[in-house]
């Protein structure tokens, strides 16, 4: 594998962001065309593209909308925030993320479908109402939310959800599988292995997942009996570290995800989907796969 220099990495980042903006603009145009028939507003392509660029800047810098004034954009930061909220409400980010996930699911190697990884990470509340946050174990004496993720071995996120920090990991397992953008389920003699840490151990959850041919695979507890060890389970557990890379990536590279400023959770969740779109597009770029949209 050829190691890229810093200049090449920056160029690749710019190209991916440009591709993402082009894809989003197609969906924005379609959405506004539908709205225009209902008399709910028109699209200004130049303005929308310009503001999308600043949305990606906020995602990567992790700043609050008001702090964009330092960069002196053409539009007021609050105008860009309202445009972002409108795009979320129109379902633009959801639709594009779903479309990219479907294309990715069709082109990825078959082996990548057999292992999924689940985990959660806590994020400190900066400006959200207290009713969507609570005190958790990981961040002491501070209100926080918990971001739950299901990803594959290529760091692509299949499902994401946000809860107060005191919600136990195992309570969201079935919801994450059920609400995945692409159905996660195995078939007879071709199970999907869901790798997780010890916090997800639950006999009831494991039994329910088995009905979908999903095997919940966790490291055993010291006092746990009837431990089943197979080659595939061991392989799944060896891949569990990848979800820590995903959490790290979201917090350090897409810094807005690590700062809860949004007063409505769906607006924060949309930033995770924006980051996931970039991850998928990078996968296409690294594997020389033609952009499918």
Sine and cosine of phi, psi and omega as CSV:
sin_phi,cos_phi,sin_psi,cos_psi,sin_omega,cos_omega
0.00,0.00,0.80,-0.60,-0.04,-1.00
-0.98,0.20,0.78,-0.63,0.01,-1.00
-0.99,0.13,0.79,-0.61,-0.04,-1.00
-1.00,0.09,0.58,-0.81,0.09,-1.00
-0.99,0.14,0.15,-0.99,-0.09,-1.00
-0.87,0.49,-0.64,0.77,-0.02,-1.00
-0.88,0.48,-0.70,0.72,-0.01,-1.00
-0.91,0.42,-0.62,0.79,0.03,-1.00
-0.89,0.46,-0.68,0.73,0.01,-1.00
-0.90,0.44,-0.68,0.73,0.02,-1.00
-0.88,0.48,-0.70,0.72,0.02,-1.00
-0.88,0.48,-0.66,0.75,0.02,-1.00
-0.87,0.49,-0.70,0.71,-0.01,-1.00
-0.89,0.45,-0.68,0.74,-0.01,-1.00
-0.90,0.44,-0.67,0.74,0.01,-1.00
-0.90,0.44,-0.70,0.71,0.02,-1.00
-0.88,0.48,-0.63,0.77,0.01,-1.00
-0.91,0.41,-0.67,0.75,0.04,-1.00
-0.89,0.46,-0.68,0.73,-0.01,-1.00
-0.89,0.46,-0.68,0.74,0.02,-1.00
-0.89,0.46,-0.65,0.76,0.04,-1.00
-0.88,0.48,-0.69,0.73,0.01,-1.00
-0.90,0.43,-0.71,0.71,-0.01,-1.00
-0.90,0.44,-0.59,0.80,-0.01,-1.00
-0.90,0.43,-0.58,0.82,0.05,-1.00
-0.89,0.46,-0.68,0.74,0.00,-1.00
-0.94,0.33,-0.60,0.80,0.03,-1.00
-0.88,0.47,-0.70,0.71,0.00,-1.00
-0.87,0.50,-0.69,0.72,0.01,-1.00
-0.90,0.44,-0.70,0.71,-0.02,-1.00
-0.89,0.45,-0.69,0.73,-0.02,-1.00
-0.95,0.32,-0.48,0.88,0.08,-1.00
-0.90,0.43,-0.65,0.76,0.04,-1.00
-0.91,0.41,-0.62,0.78,0.01,-1.00
-0.93,0.37,-0.58,0.82,-0.04,-1.00
-0.89,0.46,-0.59,0.81,0.04,-1.00
-0.90,0.43,-0.47,0.88,-0.01,-1.00
-1.00,-0.07,0.04,1.00,0.00,-1.00
0.95,0.32,0.57,0.82,-0.07,-1.00
-0.92,-0.39,0.43,0.90,0.08,-1.00
0.89,-0.45,0.30,-0.95,-0.02,-1.00
-0.83,-0.56,0.30,-0.95,-0.02,-1.00
-1.00,-0.09,0.60,-0.80,0.16,-0.99
-0.89,-0.46,0.99,-0.10,-0.16,-0.99
-0.80,0.59,-0.69,0.72,-0.02,-1.00
-0.90,0.44,-0.69,0.73,0.02,-1.00
-0.91,0.41,-0.68,0.73,-0.02,-1.00
-0.90,0.43,-0.68,0.73,0.01,-1.00
-0.89,0.45,-0.70,0.72,0.00,-1.00
-0.87,0.49,-0.68,0.73,-0.03,-1.00
-0.96,0.29,-0.52,0.85,0.09,-1.00
-0.88,0.47,-0.62,0.79,0.03,-1.00
-0.87,0.49,-0.65,0.76,0.00,-1.00
-0.96,0.29,-0.46,0.89,0.10,-1.00
-0.90,0.44,-0.64,0.77,0.04,-1.00
-0.94,0.35,-0.54,0.84,0.06,-1.00
-0.90,0.44,-0.69,0.72,0.04,-1.00
-0.88,0.47,-0.67,0.74,0.02,-1.00
-0.84,0.54,-0.69,0.73,-0.12,-0.99
-1.00,0.07,-0.52,0.86,0.01,-1.00
-1.00,0.08,-0.44,0.90,0.00,-1.00
0.98,0.21,0.29,0.96,-0.06,-1.00
-1.00,0.08,0.30,-0.95,0.15,-0.99
-0.97,0.25,0.37,-0.93,-0.04,-1.00
-0.84,0.54,-0.67,0.75,-0.06,-1.00
-0.89,0.46,-0.42,0.91,-0.03,-1.00
-0.97,0.25,-0.14,0.99,0.08,-1.00
-0.91,0.41,-0.33,0.94,-0.02,-1.00
-0.86,0.51,-0.41,0.91,0.04,-1.00
-0.89,0.46,-0.54,0.84,-0.02,-1.00
-1.00,0.10,-0.11,0.99,0.04,-1.00
0.81,0.58,0.86,0.52,0.05,-1.00
-0.95,0.32,0.26,-0.97,0.00,-1.00
-0.90,0.44,-0.55,0.83,-0.04,-1.00
-0.96,-0.28,0.42,-0.91,0.06,-1.00
-0.89,0.45,0.59,-0.80,0.04,-1.00
-0.80,0.60,-0.59,0.81,0.00,-1.00
-0.93,0.38,-0.51,0.86,0.06,-1.00
-0.92,0.40,-0.66,0.75,0.02,-1.00
-0.92,0.39,-0.63,0.78,0.04,-1.00
-0.88,0.48,-0.72,0.70,-0.01,-1.00
-0.90,0.43,-0.59,0.81,0.04,-1.00
-0.91,0.41,-0.67,0.75,0.06,-1.00
-0.86,0.51,-0.73,0.68,0.01,-1.00
-0.87,0.49,-0.60,0.80,0.01,-1.00
-0.92,0.39,-0.66,0.75,0.04,-1.00
-0.88,0.47,-0.64,0.77,0.03,-1.00
-0.90,0.43,-0.71,0.70,-0.02,-1.00
-0.90,0.43,-0.52,0.86,0.04,-1.00
-0.98,0.21,-0.15,0.99,0.02,-1.00
0.98,0.20,0.33,0.94,-0.06,-1.00
-0.91,0.41,-0.73,0.68,-0.02,-1.00
-0.93,0.37,-0.61,0.80,0.05,-1.00
-0.88,0.47,-0.74,0.68,-0.07,-1.00
-0.90,0.44,-0.70,0.71,-0.03,-1.00
-0.93,0.37,-0.65,0.76,0.04,-1.00
-0.88,0.48,-0.69,0.73,0.02,-1.00
-0.89,0.45,-0.66,0.75,-0.02,-1.00
-0.91,0.41,-0.70,0.72,0.02,-1.00
-0.91,0.42,-0.62,0.78,0.04,-1.00
-0.89,0.46,-0.65,0.76,0.02,-1.00
-0.90,0.44,-0.68,0.73,0.01,-1.00
-0.91,0.41,-0.66,0.75,0.02,-1.00
-0.89,0.46,-0.67,0.74,-0.03,-1.00
-0.89,0.45,-0.46,0.89,-0.01,-1.00
-0.99,0.16,-0.44,0.90,-0.12,-0.99
-0.97,-0.26,-0.27,0.96,-0.05,-1.00
-0.94,0.34,0.41,-0.91,0.04,-1.00
-0.86,0.50,0.54,-0.84,-0.05,-1.00
-0.87,0.50,-0.54,0.84,-0.04,-1.00
-0.89,0.46,-0.47,0.88,-0.05,-1.00
-0.95,0.33,-0.23,0.97,-0.03,-1.00
-0.99,0.13,-0.24,0.97,-0.16,-0.99
-0.99,0.10,-0.35,0.94,-0.05,-1.00
-0.82,-0.58,0.79,-0.61,0.16,-0.99
-0.83,-0.56,0.42,-0.91,-0.05,-1.00
-0.78,-0.63,0.65,-0.76,-0.03,-1.00
-0.82,-0.57,0.62,-0.78,0.04,-1.00
-0.24,-0.97,0.08,-1.00,0.05,-1.00
-0.65,-0.76,0.33,-0.94,0.05,-1.00
-0.57,-0.82,0.55,-0.83,-0.04,-1.00
-1.00,-0.07,0.56,-0.83,0.01,-1.00
-0.74,-0.68,0.76,-0.65,-0.05,-1.00
-0.94,0.33,0.65,-0.76,0.06,-1.00
-0.97,0.25,0.82,-0.58,0.04,-1.00
-0.97,-0.23,-0.62,0.78,-0.12,-0.99
-0.53,-0.85,-0.01,1.00,-0.06,-1.00
-0.97,0.25,0.40,-0.92,0.06,-1.00
-0.89,0.46,0.49,-0.87,-0.05,-1.00
-0.92,0.39,-0.31,0.95,-0.05,-1.00
-0.96,0.26,-0.21,0.98,0.04,-1.00
-0.97,-0.23,0.00,1.00,0.00,-1.00
-0.79,-0.61,0.29,-0.96,0.08,-1.00
-0.35,-0.94,0.14,-0.99,-0.04,-1.00
-0.98,0.20,0.77,-0.63,0.02,-1.00
-0.91,-0.41,-0.04,-1.00,-0.04,-1.00
-0.99,0.11,-0.53,0.85,-0.12,-0.99
-0.97,0.25,-0.59,0.81,0.01,-1.00
-0.91,-0.41,0.95,-0.31,-0.12,-0.99
-0.97,0.25,0.70,-0.72,0.15,-0.99
0.87,0.50,0.41,0.91,0.05,-1.00
-0.68,-0.74,0.66,-0.75,0.05,-1.00
-0.94,0.35,0.62,-0.78,-0.06,-1.00
-0.46,-0.89,0.21,-0.98,0.16,-0.99
-0.92,-0.39,0.26,-0.97,0.06,-1.00
-0.86,-0.51,0.82,-0.57,0.04,-1.00
-0.99,-0.12,0.87,-0.49,0.01,-1.00
-0.98,-0.18,0.73,-0.69,-0.06,-1.00
-0.73,-0.68,0.56,-0.83,0.25,-0.97
-0.84,-0.54,0.84,-0.54,-0.04,-1.00
-0.76,-0.65,0.19,-0.98,0.08,-1.00
-0.95,-0.31,-0.14,-0.99,-0.10,-1.00
-0.96,0.28,-0.16,0.99,0.08,-1.00
-0.99,-0.14,0.19,0.98,0.03,-1.00
0.95,0.33,0.28,0.96,0.05,-1.00
-1.00,0.08,0.75,-0.66,-0.08,-1.00
-1.00,0.05,0.83,-0.55,0.02,-1.00
-1.00,-0.06,-0.51,0.86,-0.05,-1.00
-0.47,-0.88,0.61,-0.79,0.01,-1.00
-0.57,-0.82,0.56,-0.83,0.05,-1.00
-0.49,-0.87,0.35,-0.94,-0.01,-1.00
-0.78,-0.62,0.73,-0.68,0.03,-1.00
-0.68,-0.73,0.21,-0.98,0.19,-0.98
-0.86,0.52,0.42,-0.91,-0.15,-0.99
-0.93,0.38,-0.28,0.96,-0.04,-1.00
-1.00,0.03,0.02,1.00,0.04,-1.00
-0.98,0.22,0.79,-0.61,-0.05,-1.00
-0.94,0.35,0.60,-0.80,-0.05,-1.00
-0.81,0.59,-0.70,0.71,-0.12,-0.99
-0.91,0.42,-0.35,0.94,-0.03,-1.00
-0.96,0.27,-0.33,0.95,-0.04,-1.00
-0.98,-0.20,-0.05,1.00,-0.09,-1.00
-0.85,0.53,-0.80,0.60,-0.06,-1.00
-0.92,0.39,-0.59,0.80,0.03,-1.00
-0.89,0.45,-0.67,0.75,0.00,-1.00
-0.89,0.45,-0.66,0.75,0.02,-1.00
-0.92,0.38,-0.67,0.74,-0.04,-1.00
-0.91,0.41,-0.60,0.80,-0.10,-0.99
-0.99,-0.14,0.22,0.97,0.02,-1.00
-0.88,0.48,0.61,-0.80,-0.02,-1.00
-0.89,0.46,-0.62,0.78,0.11,-0.99
-0.93,-0.37,0.78,-0.62,-0.05,-1.00
-0.80,0.60,0.76,-0.65,0.06,-1.00
-0.96,-0.27,0.96,-0.27,0.05,-1.00
-0.33,-0.94,0.54,-0.84,0.02,-1.00
-1.00,-0.06,-0.21,-0.98,0.06,-1.00
-0.65,-0.76,0.11,-0.99,-0.05,-1.00
-0.86,0.51,0.79,-0.61,-0.04,-1.00
0.91,0.41,0.23,0.97,0.04,-1.00
-0.58,-0.81,0.93,0.38,-0.08,-1.00
-0.96,0.29,0.44,-0.90,0.19,-0.98
-0.99,-0.13,0.73,-0.68,-0.01,-1.00
-0.97,-0.22,0.87,-0.49,-0.01,-1.00
-0.99,-0.17,0.98,-0.21,-0.04,-1.00
-0.99,0.15,0.69,-0.72,-0.03,-1.00
-0.49,-0.87,0.19,-0.98,0.07,-1.00
-1.00,0.02,-0.04,-1.00,-0.10,-0.99
-0.90,0.43,-0.36,0.93,0.00,-1.00
-0.92,0.40,-0.26,0.96,-0.04,-1.00
-0.99,-0.13,0.02,1.00,-0.01,-1.00
-0.91,0.42,0.87,-0.49,0.01,-1.00
-0.35,-0.94,0.88,-0.47,-0.05,-1.00
-0.89,0.46,-0.66,0.75,0.00,-1.00
-0.88,0.48,-0.71,0.71,0.02,-1.00
-0.90,0.43,-0.69,0.72,0.00,-1.00
-0.87,0.49,-0.66,0.75,0.00,-1.00
-0.92,0.40,-0.66,0.75,0.01,-1.00
-0.91,0.41,-0.62,0.79,0.02,-1.00
-0.93,0.36,-0.50,0.87,0.01,-1.00
-0.88,0.47,-0.47,0.88,0.01,-1.00
-0.91,0.40,-0.35,0.94,0.06,-1.00
-0.97,-0.22,0.23,0.97,-0.04,-1.00
0.87,0.49,0.61,0.79,0.10,-1.00
-0.93,-0.36,0.81,-0.58,-0.02,-1.00
-0.98,-0.21,0.93,-0.37,0.06,-1.00
-0.96,0.29,0.87,-0.49,-0.12,-0.99
-0.87,-0.49,0.94,-0.35,-0.03,-1.00
-0.81,-0.59,0.46,-0.89,0.13,-0.99
-0.88,0.47,0.67,-0.74,-0.05,-1.00
-0.95,0.32,0.53,-0.85,0.13,-0.99
-0.98,0.19,0.30,-0.95,-0.06,-1.00
-0.88,0.48,-0.63,0.78,-0.06,-1.00
-0.99,-0.11,0.19,0.98,-0.06,-1.00
-0.98,0.22,0.69,-0.72,0.00,-1.00
-0.95,-0.31,0.23,-0.97,0.05,-1.00
0.82,0.57,0.79,0.61,0.02,-1.00
-0.99,0.13,0.82,-0.58,0.02,-1.00
-0.98,-0.17,0.86,-0.51,0.03,-1.00
-0.91,-0.42,0.83,-0.56,0.07,-1.00
-0.74,-0.68,0.23,-0.97,-0.01,-1.00
-0.88,0.48,-0.65,0.76,-0.05,-1.00
-0.94,0.34,-0.61,0.79,0.06,-1.00
-0.90,0.44,-0.68,0.73,0.01,-1.00
-0.89,0.46,-0.67,0.75,0.01,-1.00
-0.89,0.46,-0.66,0.75,0.01,-1.00
-0.89,0.45,-0.68,0.73,0.00,-1.00
-0.91,0.40,-0.54,0.84,0.03,-1.00
-0.92,0.39,-0.41,0.91,0.00,-1.00
-1.00,0.00,-0.06,1.00,-0.11,-0.99
-0.89,0.46,-0.44,0.90,-0.03,-1.00
-0.88,0.47,-0.37,0.93,-0.08,-1.00
-0.89,0.46,-0.57,0.82,-0.02,-1.00
-0.91,0.41,-0.46,0.89,0.07,-1.00
-0.93,0.37,-0.57,0.82,0.09,-1.00
-0.90,0.44,-0.64,0.77,0.01,-1.00
-0.89,0.45,-0.74,0.68,0.04,-1.00
-0.86,0.51,-0.67,0.74,0.02,-1.00
-0.90,0.44,-0.68,0.74,0.00,-1.00
-0.88,0.48,-0.72,0.69,-0.03,-1.00
-0.91,0.41,-0.58,0.81,-0.06,-1.00
-0.99,0.14,-0.56,0.83,-0.12,-0.99
-0.98,-0.18,-0.52,0.86,-0.02,-1.00
-0.99,-0.13,-0.63,0.78,0.04,-1.00
-0.94,-0.34,0.97,0.24,-0.28,-0.96
-0.92,0.39,-0.36,0.93,0.00,-1.00
-0.89,0.45,-0.48,0.88,0.00,-1.00
-0.91,0.41,-0.44,0.90,-0.01,-1.00
-1.00,0.03,0.04,1.00,-0.01,-1.00
-0.79,-0.62,0.95,-0.32,-0.04,-1.00
-1.00,0.06,1.00,-0.07,0.07,-1.00
-0.98,-0.19,-0.44,0.90,-0.11,-0.99
-0.94,0.35,0.71,-0.71,-0.01,-1.00
-0.99,0.15,-0.27,0.96,0.08,-1.00
-0.87,-0.49,0.76,-0.65,-0.13,-0.99
-0.87,0.49,-0.54,0.84,-0.06,-1.00
-0.90,0.44,-0.47,0.88,0.04,-1.00
-0.96,0.29,-0.53,0.85,0.06,-1.00
-0.96,0.27,-0.62,0.78,0.02,-1.00
-0.89,0.46,-0.53,0.85,0.01,-1.00
-0.91,0.42,-0.52,0.85,0.07,-1.00
-0.91,0.42,-0.60,0.80,0.05,-1.00
-0.90,0.44,-0.63,0.78,0.01,-1.00
-0.94,0.35,-0.59,0.81,0.08,-1.00
-0.88,0.47,-0.70,0.72,0.04,-1.00
-0.89,0.46,-0.63,0.78,0.00,-1.00
-0.91,0.42,-0.60,0.80,0.05,-1.00
-0.87,0.50,-0.67,0.75,0.01,-1.00
-0.91,0.42,-0.66,0.75,0.02,-1.00
-0.87,0.49,-0.69,0.73,0.00,-1.00
-0.91,0.41,-0.70,0.72,-0.01,-1.00
-0.90,0.45,-0.57,0.82,0.06,-1.00
-0.92,0.39,-0.59,0.81,0.06,-1.00
-0.88,0.47,-0.70,0.71,0.05,-1.00
-0.87,0.50,-0.69,0.73,-0.04,-1.00
-0.91,0.40,-0.71,0.70,-0.04,-1.00
-0.92,0.39,-0.48,0.88,-0.03,-1.00
-0.98,-0.21,0.22,0.98,0.04,-1.00
0.80,0.60,0.67,0.74,0.04,-1.00
-1.00,-0.09,0.77,-0.64,-0.02,-1.00
-0.90,0.44,0.70,-0.71,-0.02,-1.00
-0.85,0.53,0.86,-0.52,-0.15,-0.99
-0.99,0.14,-0.15,0.99,-0.06,-1.00
-0.90,-0.43,0.00,0.00,0.00,0.00
